[in-house]
Amino acid sequence: MRSKTLKWIVLTATLLIIVIVGVQLYWLNMIYSLEQKTFNINVVKSIRGLYEDVNIMDSPVNHLQDIIEHPSPDYFLFRTSGVYEKDSLVWYLKDELNDFDVLTDAHVGFYSSREKKYTSREYVAAAAARYDPVVSPFPVFERQYDYVLLYFPHRNRYVLQQMNFWFISSVVLFVVLIGLAVSLFYFYRQKFLAEVQKDFVNNFTHEFKTPLAVMKISSDVLLQEKIIKQPDRLHQYATIIQNQTMHLQKQVERLLQVATSERKELPIQRTPVTVNGIIEEAVTKIQPLAQEKKAVLELQLPEDNNYELLADRAHLELAIVNLLENALKYSPNPRIIVSAGKENDHIFISVKDNGIGIDKKYHKKLFEKFYRVPTGDVHNVKGFGLGLSFVKRIIDAHHGSIDINSIPGIGTEFRLLLPGN
């Protein structure tokens, strides 16, 4: 399974987890609302039972909605007009609340319409739970009749306690889902790193396979006794071995440079360098490769003004060499134009080729380590996918930038922009 497929699986699983969490939160809210409603219904049932137990109304009660009010979530108000014992009412009220499973404490206030205030106040302790009594002033709901006010100070806490099972199960579900999400992410990361390593090893072995094979053939030729009598042939195969050895050495150095730069910022030593000089040195180094591919190299350098900048000569030269090597690799009949000049406050160095070009959708990934633009054949062009990554690090260390202009089938231009003096 490729990491791309696994990426979609992880994304889909993440969306499912989000949906599950959303549904669970929705049901918790629904259950909370249901528990609130159940509590209110049970309190009303308790008050109805109280009317049956205690003669607190002069006339029979036919419609509870006419004599029971619910002015706010924690308060219930019911009408009274008869003569009754307050202690008896509190006792029956406590009994009714227990019968209907309203197992939280309550304050009972007796309101007199004639005095327009509460004449007394009682506390009903919880039957199955212990709460600290909350002493707070009762709000006065002015009515033209006497009434009893029920206040449940711990109503919300009690309702939440009724949902303990749902809370515990939800926490367990969330922990499981978070664990699953972390496992999927870790698995995806490991899979991605494994694929990067595998692709790197594939490119590494392919890059080294050909030079080693050439060196093996050349060494076999040099071991022949008659080679001593053929100095031109001896020189030819010795040169081949030397060139291949230098190629392998350069590739190993590039790997070591990338590995070193991964651990810390790329170390550079700035010295005054001329743009023309550093470009000419880079072109000289790739001249044998250019001759081998019969490439046309054109330098368009400013003759009147040889720009100077502060830069690390070795690293900047390596960056240009990498761009030139890429231009040679990806151009069937290479024609490369190297130019330089000044653009605003920056010095630019341009490497333009007539190669296969790069589709715009790949531009953002070009400077990622080990990334190679798909060409239909992974080994069509040799390389690690490290060159442009290292170029980017060199230019970043110089506080510069890289622009890409490319048209598939026409060619590519890389412009290095570096701060001028």
N, C-alpha and C positions, 0 to 999 in steps of 0.2 A: 504494500500500500504506500503510495507516494505521499509526501508531506502535504501536497496540495489537496488531495482527497481527504486526508486526515484533518486538514484545516477546516474544510467544509463540515466535516462530522463534528468537530469541536464547536464550530460556530452554531450548528443546528442544535447540539446538546445544550449550549449556553442559552440559546433562545428558549428552549423547552424548560430549562431550569428557571428562567425569568418568568415564564408563563405559570409554572407550578407555584412559584413563590407568590405571584400576583393573585392566583386563585385562592391560595391558602390565606393570604391576608384578607381577601374579600370574604371568605367564609368565616374568618375570625370576627370580622366586623358584623356579619349577619348574625352570628351566634351571640355576640355582645348585645345587639339590638333585641334579639329574641329573649335573652335573659332579663333585659331591662323591662320588656313588655310583660314577661311572666311575673316579675316582681310586682309590678303595678297591679296586675290582675289579682294576685294573691293578697295584696293589701286591701283591695276593694272587697274581696270575698271575706276577709277578716272583719272589716267594718260592717258588712251585711250580717255576718254572724253575731256581731255585737248588738245590733238592733234587735236581734231575736232573743238575745240573752238578757239585755237590760232595757228597761222601759225609759228610753231617753227622748221619745217623741210623744206628744199628746195624741197624735192621730196615726193610723197605720201607714207604713211606708210602702208605696206602690212603685215608685220609679227612683232607683238609686241615683241616676244621673242628675236628679233635681236637688238632691241633698248632699252629694259628695262632689267635691272639687279637687282638682289637682293643679294648683297654681304654679308649681315649679317642680323639677324632678325629685327633690328631697322632701317635699311637703305635700300632705294630704289634709283636707279640711272637710269635716262632716257636721251637719246641722244638728242641733239639739234644742228641745223646747220643754221637755218634761222635768220632773223632779227625780233626782237619782243621787246615789252615793258615789262620790268621786273615786273612793278607794275601791268600791265594787266594780266600777267601770274599768279602772286600770287593771284589776285582776282578770276580769273577763277578756279585756283586750289582749293581755299577754297570752292568755290561753288560746284565743283565736289565732293570734299570729303564729304560735307554735304549731297549731293544727294545720295551718296552710303553709308551713315551711318558710316563714319569714323569720329567719334565724339571725337577726341583727338587732342591735339596740335601737331604742326610740325614745324621744322626748314627747311628752303629752302636755299640751297647754290648753287651759279652759278660758275661753274668751267670753266676756260679758258685753252684750250690745248696749246695755244701759250705762255701764262705766267706761265702755270703749277701750278696754284693756284686758290683759290676761289676769285673771284673779288668782290663779295658782298654776303650778307646773310640777309634773311628775317625771320620773325617769324609769323606763322599762329596760332592764338589763337583757342582754342577748342570752338565749337559752343554750346555744351550742358554741358560742365564741365569746371571747373576752375583749372588750374594747374599753379604752379609757374614756370616761364620760366627757363629752364636749359641751362646755358651758358657753353658750352664746345667746345673745338677745333674739327673741322670736320676732320675725317681721309681723307687723299688724296688718291684717287684711280686713279692712272695715266692712262690716256687714250690718244689716238691720235685724239680725237675729243672733242668738248665741250659737257658738260652735266649738268643736274640739279640734285642735290642730295637732297632727302627727308629724314629727320631724325625725328623719332617719339620717343622722350625721355621717354614718359609715356605709351608706347605701351603695355607692360606687365600688368601694373596696369589697363589700360583700358580693356584689355581682361578679367582680373579677375573680374572686375566690371560687365561685361556682364554675368558672371556666378553667380551673387548674389543669384538668386533663387535656383540654384543647391547647393550652399554652405549652405544656410539656411535650405533647406530641408534635406541635409545630416547631419547637426548638430542636427536637431530635431530627425532624425532617430537614430543617435548615442546615443543621450540622452535617447531615449525610450529603445534602446537595452541595454544600461548600466543599466537603471532602472530595466529592465526585468531580466538581469543577477544577479543583486544584490538581487532582490526579490526571484529568484530561489535559490540562495545560502542561503539566510536567511531562506527560507522555508525548504530547505534540512537540515540545521543545527538544526532548531527547531524540525523537524520530527525525526532526529537522536537522539537528546537529550530526546525527548518524549519516544522513543523506549528504550533507555538506562534506563530511569526512570521506564518504565513499566516492563522491564526484571528484574531490581533490586527489584522492589516491589514483583514480582512473586517469585523470589528466596528467598526474605526476608520472605514472608508469609509461603512458603513451609518449610523453615528451622525452623521457630518457631512453625509451626503447630503441628508437632509430639511431641516435648518436652512439649508443653502446654497440649496436649491431655493426655500424660503419667502422667503429674502432676495432671490433673483433676481426672483421674482414681485413682491415689494413694491417693489423698486427700479424695475422696469418701470412699475408704477403711478405711482410718484412722478415719473417722467420725462414723464408725460402733461401736456400744457399745461393741461387743464381742472382738474387736481388743485388748483391754486392757489385756485380758486373753491369748493373743498370742504374747508374747514379741518378738519372732524371726520374726514373720510376721510384727509386728510393726516396728522393726528395718529395715527390708528389704524395706518397702515402704517409710520410712523416708529417708533412704539412696538414694532411687530412686529420691525422690523430691530434696534432696540436690545435687545430681549429675546433674540433669537436670537444677536446678537453677544456678549452677556453669557454666554449658555449655552456658546457655543464657547470663549470666553475661560476659563470655569471648567473646561471639559474639558481644555484645553491646560495650564492650571495644575496640574490633577490629574496629568496625564502627567509634567510636569516634577518634581512633588513625588515621584512614585514613582521616577523615574529618579535623582533626587538621593538618596533614601533607600536606593537599591540599593547605592550606593557606600560609604555610611557609616551609622552609627547616626543615627536621626532626631534632629535637634537640637531640644531643647525648652527653654523658659524658664519656670520655675515661678514663679507669683505667686499670692497668695491670691485665690480666686474663690469665689463663692457658687453652689451647685448650681442653685437656682431661677433666678438671673439668667442663667446660661449656657444653660439649657434654653429660657428665654423668648426669648433672642436667636436661638437656632437655629430655633425655631418661627416667629419673625417673618420669617426669611430665606426659608423655604419656603412662606410664606402664599400668595403668588400661585399657586404650583403647586397648593396645596391647594384654593384657590377654583376654579381651572380644572377640577379633577376633582371638585368638589363634595364634598370630603372633610370628615369630622367629626373635629376634633382635640380631645381631652379631656386636660387637664392635671390630674394628681393629685399635687400638690406639697405638702410639709409646710408648713403655715401657721405653726405655733408655733415650729418650729425650722428655720431656713434654714441647712442644713449648708454648711460651708466646707471647702475643700481646696486643697492646693498643686498647681497644674496650669498647663499652657500653654493659655491661654484660646483662642487662635486654633485650635490643633490639636484640642483637645477639642470645641470648637464644631463644627468640620468633621466630626469623627467622628459627632456626633449628627445633623448635617444629612444625612450619607450614609445613616444608618439611616432617617431620616424619608423621604428620597427613595426608598429601596428599598420602604418600606411603601406609599408612593403608587403606585409602579410596579406592584407585584405584588398590588394590591387593586383588584378591579373597582369596588366601591363602598366606598371607603376609610373605615374607622372606626379611628382611631389613638389609643391611650392612652399618654401619656408620664407616667411616675411616677418618684419618687425617694424615697430613705430610707436608713436605716442598717441594716446587716446585720453583726453581730459588730463587727469593727474596720474594716469597709469601708463606703464609700458606694456605693450602687447607683443606676444610672440605667437605667430600663427603657423600651423602645419596643416596644409590642405592637400588632399589626395583625390584621385579619380577612381576610388575603390567601389566596393559593393554598396556602401552607404549603410546607415542605421535607421531603422524605423523610429519615429518619434516616441512611440509607446515604451521603448527600451531606454530612453535617455536617462531617466531618473535612477535606473539600476546600474548604469554603466560603471559607476565608481564603487560599487559594492564588492567586497572581497570575494573571490572565487566565482563571480558572476560572469557568464559568457553569453553573448547574444545568440539565440538559437539560429542555426544555419541549415537545419535539416540533417546534418551529419556532425555529431558531437566532436569528431576528430578531424573534421575537414581542415581546420587550421589549428596548429599546435599552440598550446599555451595553458597557463594556470588560471587565467582570469585574475591575475594579481597586478599586472602592469598599470592599468588605469587607477586601480585602488591606491597604489603607491604614489603615482603622479599626483593624485588628489591630496594625499597627506603632505607631500612636499610643498605644493602650492598653498595649502592651508597654513602650513608652518611659516610661510612667507607672508601670510595675511592677504593672499591674493584670491583669485577665483578663476573658474574655467567655464568658457562658453562653448556650446556645441551647435554647429550648423551642419545638417546632413540631409541628403536626399537619396533614398534607396535607388541604386542603379546609376547614380551620378557621382557621388563622392561625399567626403566628410571633411569638415574643418574644425580643428580644435584651436581655440584662442586662449592663451594663458595671459591673464591680466595681473600685473604685479605693481605694487606701489612704487612710484618714481621717487627720485631723491628730492 
